[in-house]
């Protein structure tokens, strides 16, 4: 499961309200690269893909691709000047 703090929820809702798209959710993922060997991705999306893992926490929908899920299970999204994984 991936969880969301109250601070991250408030900021995500504020940013999603500014977007013109309907049914937005948070998509979280990882890619190879970066200093630690992984780069984290965090974006708003409205299209679910085959194999996605779908969670809901604190009133927000979070979607993770199958491969990234293995790295992100147990993660908490927080906000402190920016959304952080």
N, C-alpha and C positions, 0 to 999 in steps of 0.2 A: 504494500500500500504506500501511497505518497500522500503526505498531509500538507495542510496549508495553515499558516498562522493567521490570526485576525488582522495583523498589519498588512500581510501580503494580500489577503482577501480584499481589504479596503482599496488598496492601490490597484490591484488587478481589475476590480469592478470599475473604478474611476477611468482607467485606461480603455477598457472595453466599451464603456459608454461613449467615449470619444470616437470610436470606430463606427463606420457606417454599415458594417456587416451584421447579419443576424446570427443567433445561436453560436456565439463565440465560446471557445474553451481555451485552456492553457495546454499547449503541447510542449512536453519536455523530452529532451533526447541527449544522446552523447554521440560524438564522432571521434575517430582517432586523430591525434595531433595535440598541440599545446605542450606546455612544460611538463605536465604530469602524464602525458601520453593520451589524455582525453580532453576534449573540448565540450563543454556543456552548452546545450541549446535551449532557449526558452522563448516561445513566441505564442501569439494568439492565432487560432485556426478555427475553421468551421466545417472542415471536411474530415471525417473519420476514414481511416484506411484499413484494409484487411489486415488482421493480425494485431491491431492496436489493443492495448490494455487500457481500460477505462475505469477511472476512479471518481468519486465525488467526496469532497471533504470541505467542511465549513461553508457549504453552499456553492462551491466552485467545482466545475468539471475539469478533470486533469486527464490528459491522454498521453500515452507513452507507446512508442513502437516496441515490438516484441524484443528486439535485440538490446535496446537501451534499458528496458525493464530490468534486466539482469544486473545492471550497474546502479540503478536508481531505486530499487526496492528499499523501503525504509527511510527514504529521503523526506525532509521537511522543507517546503518552500517558505522563505521569510523575506521581509522587506526592511531594508535599513539604508535608505537613499537609493535603492535599486532592488529589483527582485533578485534574490540569490537562491542558489540550489545548495 
